Amino acid sequence: METNNTLNAPEYSLQGTLIERMGIELTKVTAQVATGTMPVVGNTQPLGLLHGGASVVLAETLGSIAASVHAGEGRTAVGIEVSATHHASARSGHVYGTATALHLGKTTASYEIVITDESGRRLCTSRLTCMIIVRRD
């Protein structure tokens, strides 16, 4: 995974988190762009389609982690608003998310997150705003 900050620190442990449970794998993390993948199997609704909430989990994961990198030492980011438009769905394979910074400020960071299937078809467009706060250990 490419990163411009330490995501191996204990505060970024993915073990036992929803990220691990959903099978999300981070592939690139910088303040400007974060990418990752998630399997469809295990993240579906009863009809066998990728659950819309699973797409939102992937989107918020990518944006929040990128915003935390932007926040810098001694600070972190917490999501304060997320929205998603679901354009299509998937039944198998993996989906791919790319969070791209729209605004990187002192107190907030906003990202557009695009989720696609294996053929590059857009499944979901999401927007996330995070508040930058002082970390409390």
N, C-alpha and C positions, 0 to 999 in steps of 0.2 A: 504494500500500500504506500502510495506517495503521500507525504505530509510535510507541512512546514511548521509543525508543532508536535509535541510529544503526545501521541494518543496511546502510548504504552504505559502511561502513568496509571496508578491504581484508580484514580477518579474516572478514568475512561475504560475500566474493565467492562468487557461485554459479557462476561460469564454470568449466567443466571438472569440476564435481562430479557426484555421482550425482543430486542434485536436478535439475540441468540435463538430464542424460541421460534421466531419467524423465519430463521435461516438467512437473514440478511448478511451479506458480505460486503464490506467496504473495499473499494478498489482504488480510490483516490480521495484524499482529503486535504484541501487548502481552504483558506478563507474565501477565495473567489469561486471555487468549484469543488463539489464533492460528488463522487459517483459510487454506485453500488448495485448489487444484484439481489434478487430474492426469488426463491422457487415459487411456482404457482401451486404445486401439490402441497397440501397442508395449510394453504392460505385461501381456501375457497369457501364460498357459501353453499347451501344445500343443493343448488342446481349444478354445481361443479364449475362455476365461473369464479375467477379471481374476485375475492371479496373487496368491495370498494374501500372498506376500512383498512384492509391490508395495504392497499395503495397509499392511503394516507399515512400509515405507520412508516412505510418506506420513505415517503416524502418528508415527513417531519424528522425522521432520523437523519437523513442526509443534510437537510437545512440546519438543524440544531447543532450537529457536530461541526459543520463548517462555521457556523456563527460562534461556537465556542473557541475555535481556532482563532477567529478574528478578535474575540474578546481579549485574548492574551493572558499573560501570567497574572494569577490572583483574581481573575474575573472569569465568568462563565456566561452562558446564554440560556435563557428559558423561553420556550414558545409561548406567545401571548395571543396569536391568531393564526388559524390555518383554514384554508378553503381548498376545495378540489372540484374539478369538473371531470367527470368520467365520460370518455368519448367512445371507448370500446372495451372489450374484456378479453381474457385469455383463459384457456382450459388446461394448458400444459406448458412445460418448459420453464424458462426463467423470464423475469421482467427486469428491466434495466432502468435505473433512475439517475438523472443528472440534475443537481442543484446548482444554479447559477446565481451569483449575487446580483441583486438589483440595487441595494443600498447598504453600505457598510459605514455606519455612523458610530458615534461615541456611546450612545445609549440604546440604539436599535440596529438590527440588521434584518434585511428582507431578501428572500430568495424566491425565484421561480424554479419549480421542480417539474421536469418532464419525465414521464414514465412511458417506456416503449416495450414492445414485445421483441422476440428474437428476430423478427423480420424488419424491425425499425418502425413499425406502425405505432402511432401515438395512442396510448390507452388512457392517460390521465395527465391533466395539467393542474398543478397545485401551486399555491402561494403561501409562504410562511413568513411571519414576522416574529422575531425574537427580541426580548429585552436583554440588554447586557447588564449584568449585576456583579457585585463583589461576591466572590466565592466564600461560602461559610462551610468550613470543614467540620 
